Amino acid sequence: MRQVVFHPGEDRYWVAECPSLPGCISQGKTKEKALENIKEAIQVYIDTLKEDKLPVPEENFETYVMAV
């Protein structure tokens, strides 16, 4: 299980990032497509770490939403 953060990009596409995997970012024209793309990006990222015999970062997250 991985946390994914979505935000609208300047090009009107949705950007999806996985904070526990540095640099693991994708996008899509819709949130659904961005979710599909980030799932694939996460899997490729983890597979590549394993192939290179590198440690896979654990997922440790807390989420807070606040009004400012």
C-alpha positions in Angstrom: 0.0 0.0 0.0 1.4 3.4 -1.0 0.2 6.9 -0.3 -0.5 8.9 -3.5 -1.0 12.7 -3.6 -2.9 14.3 -6.5 -2.8 17.9 -7.6 -3.8 19.8 -10.8 -0.8 20.6 -13.0 -0.3 23.8 -15.0 -1.2 22.0 -18.2 -4.6 20.9 -16.8 -3.5 17.3 -16.3 -3.6 15.7 -12.9 -0.2 15.1 -11.3 0.1 12.0 -9.0 3.1 11.6 -6.7 4.2 8.8 -4.3 6.0 10.6 -1.5 7.6 7.4 -0.1 9.3 6.7 -3.5 11.4 9.9 -4.3 10.9 11.0 -7.9 8.0 8.6 -8.5 5.6 11.0 -10.3 3.1 10.5 -13.1 0.2 12.3 -14.6 -3.1 11.9 -16.6 -5.7 13.9 -18.2 -8.2 12.7 -15.6 -7.7 11.7 -12.0 -8.6 8.1 -13.0 -5.9 8.1 -15.7 -3.4 9.6 -13.3 -4.2 6.9 -10.8 -3.8 4.2 -13.4 -0.5 5.7 -14.5 0.9 6.1 -11.0 0.1 2.5 -10.1 2.2 1.4 -13.1 5.0 3.9 -12.2 5.1 2.6 -8.6 5.3 -1.0 -9.8 8.1 -0.2 -12.2 10.0 1.8 -9.6 9.8 -1.1 -7.0 10.7 -3.7 -9.6 13.7 -1.7 -10.7 14.9 -1.3 -7.1 14.6 -5.1 -6.6 16.4 -5.8 -9.9 19.3 -3.5 -8.8 19.3 -5.2 -5.3 18.5 -1.9 -3.6 16.2 -1.5 -0.6 12.6 -0.7 -1.2 11.5 2.2 1.1 8.8 1.4 3.5 5.6 3.3 3.5 5.1 5.3 6.6 2.7 8.1 6.4 0.2 10.3 8.3 -2.1 12.6 6.5 -3.5 15.9 7.8 -5.9 18.2 6.1 -6.2 21.7 7.5 -7.8 24.9 6.6 -5.5 27.9 6.6 
